[in-house]
Amino acid sequence: MFNTFKYIFIPAIALVITMKIYTAWVKPAVSPDIPAGEEGSGEVLIGGSFSLTNQDGETVTDKDFLGKYMLVYFGFSNCPMICPTDMNNISLSIAGVGEEMAEKIQPIFITIDPKRDTVENLKSFITNFHPKFQALTGTPEQIASVANAYRVYYKEAKAEDLQEYLMDHTAYIYLMGKDGKYIGHFNHGQDISEIISGLKKFIQ
């Protein structure tokens, strides 16, 4: 059984302050004009080839995941709440579809903060979530390339209240087909039951 994320123990006041600061920075993705969880068309150019490094230091490419339905999420390990919430929702949704369907799903976390998200940091971070997760990093150029392919916006953001910088970024969960093509996406904070329903609708 996987662990739920550890950030839930943040004191309530600190959490409210952090959320006010951070949620103001989270940007919507470039909309493909397809509602979350609904089928995409061949005209939607989201996704593509990549070659990155996982939490075990191994080089992985998009071809390694062909035959699986990918749930792709872009974020960073120092994220105070948005990313852990979505990662936890992905984990619970995979558990919620049942063992047989879960075998067909590959959850993938791609950092948009390669400067801090080393292989070692990602290996520690990913233990908080579903054991099937692959956490990927790469050079700034590699990350920029895959982010562009998924139409993901990201940028360093500094707040006077915080010592460390955060990342202003797109917060969508992308569902990709067994052929690597875009099917649809789920929004940040979308209800777990809706994610499960969407997965059951499209995963065969």
Phi and psi in degrees as GROMACS dihedral restraints (atoms count N, CA, C in turn):
[ dihedral_restraints ]
;  ai    aj    ak    al  type     phi  dphi    fc
    3     4     5     6     1   -78.6    20    10
    4     5     6     7     1   156.8    20    10
    6     7     8     9     1   -87.0    20    10
    7     8     9    10     1   142.8    20    10
    9    10    11    12     1   -76.4    20    10
   10    11    12    13     1   161.0    20    10
   12    13    14    15     1   -66.0    20    10
   13    14    15    16     1   154.9    20    10
   15    16    17    18     1   -89.0    20    10
   16    17    18    19     1    -6.8    20    10
   18    19    20    21     1   -76.0    20    10
   19    20    21    22     1    -6.1    20    10
   21    22    23    24     1   -67.2    20    10
   22    23    24    25     1   -12.0    20    10
   24    25    26    27     1   -92.8    20    10
   25    26    27    28     1     7.3    20    10
   27    28    29    30     1   -60.6    20    10
   28    29    30    31     1   132.8    20    10
   30    31    32    33     1   -53.9    20    10
   31    32    33    34     1   143.8    20    10
   33    34    35    36     1   -57.5    20    10
   34    35    36    37     1   -43.9    20    10
   36    37    38    39     1   -65.2    20    10
   37    38    39    40     1   -45.8    20    10
   39    40    41    42     1   -62.4    20    10
   40    41    42    43     1   -37.1    20    10
   42    43    44    45     1   -65.1    20    10
   43    44    45    46     1   -43.8    20    10
   45    46    47    48     1   -61.9    20    10
   46    47    48    49     1   -44.2    20    10
   48    49    50    51     1   -62.2    20    10
   49    50    51    52     1   -47.4    20    10
   51    52    53    54     1   -62.0    20    10
   52    53    54    55     1   -42.7    20    10
   54    55    56    57     1   -64.5    20    10
   55    56    57    58     1   -39.1    20    10
   57    58    59    60     1   -61.5    20    10
   58    59    60    61     1   -41.9    20    10
   60    61    62    63     1   -68.1    20    10
   61    62    63    64     1   -47.7    20    10
   63    64    65    66     1   -77.6    20    10
   64    65    66    67     1   -41.3    20    10
   66    67    68    69     1   -65.2    20    10
   67    68    69    70     1   -23.2    20    10
   69    70    71    72     1   -68.0    20    10
   70    71    72    73     1   -18.2    20    10
   72    73    74    75     1   -96.3    20    10
   73    74    75    76     1   -17.8    20    10
   75    76    77    78     1   -73.3    20    10
   76    77    78    79     1   123.6    20    10
   78    79    80    81     1  -100.0    20    10
   79    80    81    82     1   147.7    20    10
   81    82    83    84     1   -73.3    20    10
   82    83    84    85     1   153.3    20    10
   84    85    86    87     1   -73.0    20    10
   85    86    87    88     1   165.3    20    10
   87    88    89    90     1   -65.1    20    10
   88    89    90    91     1   117.2    20    10
   90    91    92    93     1   -71.1    20    10
   91    92    93    94     1   128.9    20    10
   93    94    95    96     1   -85.1    20    10
   94    95    96    97     1     9.2    20    10
   96    97    98    99     1    61.1    20    10
   97    98    99   100     1    33.4    20    10
   99   100   101   102     1  -127.0    20    10
  100   101   102   103     1   124.0    20    10
  102   103   104   105     1   -58.8    20    10
  103   104   105   106     1   152.0    20    10
  105   106   107   108     1   -56.2    20    10
  106   107   108   109     1   132.9    20    10
  108   109   110   111     1    82.5    20    10
  109   110   111   112     1    -1.8    20    10
  111   112   113   114     1  -100.2    20    10
  112   113   114   115     1   157.3    20    10
  114   115   116   117     1   -67.1    20    10
  115   116   117   118     1   138.7    20    10
  117   118   119   120     1   -88.9    20    10
  118   119   120   121     1   173.2    20    10
  120   121   122   123     1  -117.8    20    10
  121   122   123   124     1   170.3    20    10
  123   124   125   126     1   -65.1    20    10
  124   125   126   127     1   -13.7    20    10
  126   127   128   129     1   -82.9    20    10
  127   128   129   130     1   -12.2    20    10
  129   130   131   132     1   -85.1    20    10
  130   131   132   133     1   111.0    20    10
  132   133   134   135     1   -97.3    20    10
  133   134   135   136     1    78.7    20    10
  135   136   137   138     1  -124.7    20    10
  136   137   138   139     1   129.9    20    10
  138   139   140   141     1   100.1    20    10
  139   140   141   142     1   174.8    20    10
  141   142   143   144     1   159.1    20    10
  142   143   144   145     1  -173.0    20    10
  144   145   146   147     1   -74.9    20    10
  145   146   147   148     1   150.6    20    10
  147   148   149   150     1  -155.2    20    10
  148   149   150   151     1   158.0    20    10
  150   151   152   153     1  -137.4    20    10
  151   152   153   154     1   111.5    20    10
  153   154   155   156     1  -134.6    20    10
  154   155   156   157     1  -179.3    20    10
  156   157   158   159     1  -115.9    20    10
  157   158   159   160     1   131.3    20    10
  159   160   161   162     1   -89.9    20    10
  160   161   162   163     1  -177.1    20    10
  162   163   164   165     1   -67.5    20    10
  163   164   165   166     1   -11.2    20    10
  165   166   167   168     1  -100.7    20    10
  166   167   168   169     1     6.5    20    10
  168   169   170   171     1    81.6    20    10
  169   170   171   172     1    11.6    20    10
  171   172   173   174     1   -93.9    20    10
  172   173   174   175     1   142.8    20    10
  174   175   176   177     1   -78.4    20    10
  175   176   177   178     1   127.0    20    10
  177   178   179   180     1  -127.6    20    10
  178   179   180   181     1   150.5    20    10
  180   181   182   183     1  -126.6    20    10
  181   182   183   184     1   170.1    20    10
  183   184   185   186     1   -60.2    20    10
  184   185   186   187     1   -27.8    20    10
  186   187   188   189     1   -67.8    20    10
  187   188   189   190     1   -24.3    20    10
  189   190   191   192     1   -66.0    20    10
  190   191   192   193     1   -18.6    20    10
  192   193   194   195     1  -108.0    20    10
  193   194   195   196     1     4.5    20    10
  195   196   197   198     1   -60.9    20    10
  196   197   198   199     1   138.2    20    10
  198   199   200   201     1    96.0    20    10
  199   200   201   202     1    -9.4    20    10
  201   202   203   204     1  -115.0    20    10
  202   203   204   205     1   152.1    20    10
  204   205   206   207     1   -85.8    20    10
  205   206   207   208     1   120.9    20    10
  207   208   209   210     1   -94.7    20    10
  208   209   210   211     1   135.7    20    10
  210   211   212   213     1  -107.3    20    10
  211   212   213   214     1   106.6    20    10
  213   214   215   216     1  -106.1    20    10
  214   215   216   217     1   128.7    20    10
  216   217   218   219     1  -131.9    20    10
  217   218   219   220     1   133.2    20    10
  219   220   221   222     1  -103.2    20    10
  220   221   222   223     1   129.9    20    10
  222   223   224   225     1  -167.5    20    10
  223   224   225   226     1  -158.0    20    10
  225   226   227   228     1  -151.6    20    10
  226   227   228   229     1   149.1    20    10
  228   229   230   231     1   -70.6    20    10
  229   230   231   232     1   -22.3    20    10
  231   232   233   234     1   -86.4    20    10
  232   233   234   235     1     5.2    20    10
  234   235   236   237     1   -61.1    20    10
  235   236   237   238     1   128.2    20    10
  237   238   239   240     1   -72.2    20    10
  238   239   240   241     1   -33.6    20    10
  240   241   242   243     1  -154.0    20    10
  241   242   243   244     1   -40.5    20    10
  243   244   245   246     1   -59.6    20    10
  244   245   246   247     1   -54.1    20    10
  246   247   248   249     1   -64.0    20    10
  247   248   249   250     1   -48.1    20    10
  249   250   251   252     1   -59.4    20    10
  250   251   252   253     1   -36.7    20    10
  252   253   254   255     1   -62.6    20    10
  253   254   255   256     1   -48.1    20    10
  255   256   257   258     1   -67.3    20    10
  256   257   258   259     1   -38.8    20    10
  258   259   260   261     1   -63.8    20    10
  259   260   261   262     1   -40.3    20    10
  261   262   263   264     1   -66.7    20    10
  262   263   264   265     1   -38.8    20    10
  264   265   266   267     1   -64.2    20    10
  265   266   267   268     1   -38.4    20    10
  267   268   269   270     1   -61.5    20    10
  268   269   270   271     1   -46.1    20    10
  270   271   272   273     1   -60.1    20    10
  271   272   273   274     1   -46.9    20    10
  273   274   275   276     1   -68.1    20    10
  274   275   276   277     1   -33.2    20    10
  276   277   278   279     1   -68.5    20    10
  277   278   279   280     1   -41.2    20    10
  279   280   281   282     1   -62.6    20    10
  280   281   282   283     1   -42.7    20    10
  282   283   284   285     1   -64.5    20    10
  283   284   285   286     1   -31.1    20    10
  285   286   287   288     1   -79.3    20    10
  286   287   288   289     1   -15.1    20    10
  288   289   290   291     1   -86.5    20    10
  289   290   291   292     1    -8.1    20    10
  291   292   293   294     1    97.5    20    10
  292   293   294   295     1   155.3    20    10
  294   295   296   297     1   -62.0    20    10
  295   296   297   298     1   -41.7    20    10
  297   298   299   300     1   -63.3    20    10
  298   299   300   301     1   -46.2    20    10
  300   301   302   303     1   -72.0    20    10
  301   302   303   304     1   -35.3    20    10
  303   304   305   306     1   -60.1    20    10
  304   305   306   307     1   -30.6    20    10
  306   307   308   309     1   -64.3    20    10
  307   308   309   310     1   -21.7    20    10
  309   310   311   312     1   -89.9    20    10
  310   311   312   313     1    -4.2    20    10
  312   313   314   315     1  -108.1    20    10
  313   314   315   316     1   135.7    20    10
  315   316   317   318     1  -120.3    20    10
  316   317   318   319     1   106.6    20    10
  318   319   320   321     1   -78.9    20    10
  319   320   321   322     1   136.7    20    10
  321   322   323   324     1  -133.1    20    10
  322   323   324   325     1   128.5    20    10
  324   325   326   327     1  -108.1    20    10
  325   326   327   328     1   124.6    20    10
  327   328   329   330     1  -116.1    20    10
  328   329   330   331     1   120.9    20    10
  330   331   332   333     1   -71.5    20    10
  331   332   333   334     1   146.4    20    10
  333   334   335   336     1  -112.5    20    10
  334   335   336   337     1    17.1    20    10
  336   337   338   339     1  -133.2    20    10
  337   338   339   340     1    62.4    20    10
  339   340   341   342     1   -63.8    20    10
  340   341   342   343     1   -20.1    20    10
  342   343   344   345     1   -62.5    20    10
  343   344   345   346     1   -40.0    20    10
  345   346   347   348     1  -102.7    20    10
  346   347   348   349     1   -27.9    20    10
  348   349   350   351     1   -85.4    20    10
  349   350   351   352     1    78.2    20    10
  351   352   353   354     1   -74.8    20    10
  352   353   354   355     1   171.1    20    10
  354   355   356   357     1   -57.1    20    10
  355   356   357   358     1   -43.2    20    10
  357   358   359   360     1   -63.7    20    10
  358   359   360   361     1   -43.7    20    10
  360   361   362   363     1   -65.7    20    10
  361   362   363   364     1   -39.8    20    10
  363   364   365   366     1   -68.0    20    10
  364   365   366   367     1   -36.2    20    10
  366   367   368   369     1   -62.0    20    10
  367   368   369   370     1   -38.7    20    10
  369   370   371   372     1   -72.3    20    10
  370   371   372   373     1   -44.8    20    10
  372   373   374   375     1   -60.3    20    10
  373   374   375   376     1   -43.0    20    10
  375   376   377   378     1   -72.4    20    10
  376   377   378   379     1   -16.7    20    10
  378   379   380   381     1   -66.6    20    10
  379   380   381   382     1   -15.0    20    10
  381   382   383   384     1   -77.2    20    10
  382   383   384   385     1    -8.0    20    10
  384   385   386   387     1  -126.7    20    10
  385   386   387   388     1  -168.4    20    10
  387   388   389   390     1   -56.2    20    10
  388   389   390   391     1   136.4    20    10
  390   391   392   393     1   -64.4    20    10
  391   392   393   394     1   -14.9    20    10
  393   394   395   396     1   -80.6    20    10
  394   395   396   397     1   -11.3    20    10
  396   397   398   399     1   -58.6    20    10
  397   398   399   400     1   135.9    20    10
  399   400   401   402     1  -107.4    20    10
  400   401   402   403     1   126.5    20    10
  402   403   404   405     1  -106.4    20    10
  403   404   405   406     1   123.5    20    10
  405   406   407   408     1  -117.6    20    10
  406   407   408   409     1   140.3    20    10
  408   409   410   411     1  -135.7    20    10
  409   410   411   412     1  -179.7    20    10
  411   412   413   414     1  -179.2    20    10
  412   413   414   415     1  -168.5    20    10
  414   415   416   417     1   -71.8    20    10
  415   416   417   418     1   160.4    20    10
  417   418   419   420     1   -53.8    20    10
  418   419   420   421     1   -36.1    20    10
  420   421   422   423     1   -68.9    20    10
  421   422   423   424     1   -40.2    20    10
  423   424   425   426     1   -65.0    20    10
  424   425   426   427     1   -41.9    20    10
  426   427   428   429     1   -65.7    20    10
  427   428   429   430     1   -41.7    20    10
  429   430   431   432     1   -60.8    20    10
  430   431   432   433     1   -38.4    20    10
  432   433   434   435     1   -66.5    20    10
  433   434   435   436     1   -47.8    20    10
  435   436   437   438     1   -71.1    20    10
  436   437   438   439     1   -35.5    20    10
  438   439   440   441     1   -63.5    20    10
  439   440   441   442     1   -41.1    20    10
  441   442   443   444     1   -64.0    20    10
  442   443   444   445     1   -38.5    20    10
  444   445   446   447     1   -63.3    20    10
  445   446   447   448     1   -32.5    20    10
  447   448   449   450     1   -96.1    20    10
  448   449   450   451     1     7.3    20    10
  450   451   452   453     1    59.5    20    10
  451   452   453   454     1    40.5    20    10
  453   454   455   456     1   -97.9    20    10
  454   455   456   457     1   127.3    20    10
  456   457   458   459     1   -91.2    20    10
  457   458   459   460     1   138.0    20    10
  459   460   461   462     1  -156.3    20    10
  460   461   462   463     1   149.5    20    10
  462   463   464   465     1  -163.9    20    10
  463   464   465   466     1   143.9    20    10
  465   466   467   468     1   -64.1    20    10
  466   467   468   469     1   140.4    20    10
  468   469   470   471     1  -136.3    20    10
  469   470   471   472     1   130.1    20    10
  471   472   473   474     1  -113.1    20    10
  472   473   474   475     1   134.5    20    10
  474   475   476   477     1  -119.2    20    10
  475   476   477   478     1   141.3    20    10
  477   478   479   480     1   -62.2    20    10
  478   479   480   481     1   -28.2    20    10
  480   481   482   483     1   -75.9    20    10
  481   482   483   484     1   -15.2    20    10
  483   484   485   486     1  -120.1    20    10
  484   485   486   487     1   142.4    20    10
  486   487   488   489     1   -76.3    20    10
  487   488   489   490     1   -40.5    20    10
  489   490   491   492     1   -90.7    20    10
  490   491   492   493     1   149.7    20    10
  492   493   494   495     1   -76.8    20    10
  493   494   495   496     1   154.1    20    10
  495   496   497   498     1  -110.6    20    10
  496   497   498   499     1  -177.0    20    10
  498   499   500   501     1  -123.6    20    10
  499   500   501   502     1   125.6    20    10
  501   502   503   504     1   -82.5    20    10
  502   503   504   505     1   120.8    20    10
  504   505   506   507     1  -158.5    20    10
  505   506   507   508     1   162.4    20    10
  507   508   509   510     1   -65.0    20    10
  508   509   510   511     1   141.7    20    10
  510   511   512   513     1  -129.6    20    10
  511   512   513   514     1    67.0    20    10
  513   514   515   516     1  -115.1    20    10
  514   515   516   517     1   153.7    20    10
  516   517   518   519     1  -106.6    20    10
  517   518   519   520     1   113.8    20    10
  519   520   521   522     1   -92.1    20    10
  520   521   522   523     1   131.3    20    10
  522   523   524   525     1  -101.6    20    10
  523   524   525   526     1   117.4    20    10
  525   526   527   528     1  -112.6    20    10
  526   527   528   529     1   142.8    20    10
  528   529   530   531     1   -75.6    20    10
  529   530   531   532     1   176.4    20    10
  531   532   533   534     1   -63.6    20    10
  532   533   534   535     1   -21.2    20    10
  534   535   536   537     1   -92.1    20    10
  535   536   537   538     1     4.0    20    10
  537   538   539   540     1    85.7    20    10
  538   539   540   541     1     2.0    20    10
  540   541   542   543     1   -90.9    20    10
  541   542   543   544     1   150.9    20    10
  543   544   545   546     1   -64.4    20    10
  544   545   546   547     1   131.6    20    10
  546   547   548   549     1  -104.7    20    10
  547   548   549   550     1   -48.4    20    10
  549   550   551   552     1  -179.8    20    10
  550   551   552   553     1  -171.1    20    10
  552   553   554   555     1  -146.8    20    10
  553   554   555   556     1   159.0    20    10
  555   556   557   558     1  -114.3    20    10
  556   557   558   559     1   147.2    20    10
  558   559   560   561     1   -83.6    20    10
  559   560   561   562     1   161.8    20    10
  561   562   563   564     1   -59.3    20    10
  562   563   564   565     1   133.4    20    10
  564   565   566   567     1    74.2    20    10
  565   566   567   568     1     8.6    20    10
  567   568   569   570     1   -62.5    20    10
  568   569   570   571     1   143.1    20    10
  570   571   572   573     1   -57.8    20    10
  571   572   573   574     1   137.6    20    10
  573   574   575   576     1   -59.3    20    10
  574   575   576   577     1   -38.0    20    10
  576   577   578   579     1   -63.0    20    10
  577   578   579   580     1   -33.7    20    10
  579   580   581   582     1   -71.0    20    10
  580   581   582   583     1   -38.1    20    10
  582   583   584   585     1   -64.4    20    10
  583   584   585   586     1   -45.0    20    10
  585   586   587   588     1   -60.0    20    10
  586   587   588   589     1   -43.8    20    10
  588   589   590   591     1   -61.7    20    10
  589   590   591   592     1   -41.7    20    10
  591   592   593   594     1   -64.0    20    10
  592   593   594   595     1   -41.6    20    10
  594   595   596   597     1   -64.1    20    10
  595   596   597   598     1   -43.8    20    10
  597   598   599   600     1   -65.6    20    10
  598   599   600   601     1   -28.6    20    10
  600   601   602   603     1   -69.6    20    10
  601   602   603   604     1   -37.7    20    10
  603   604   605   606     1  -107.8    20    10
  604   605   606   607     1   -19.4    20    10
  606   607   608   609     1   -87.5    20    10
  607   608   609   610     1   125.8    20    10
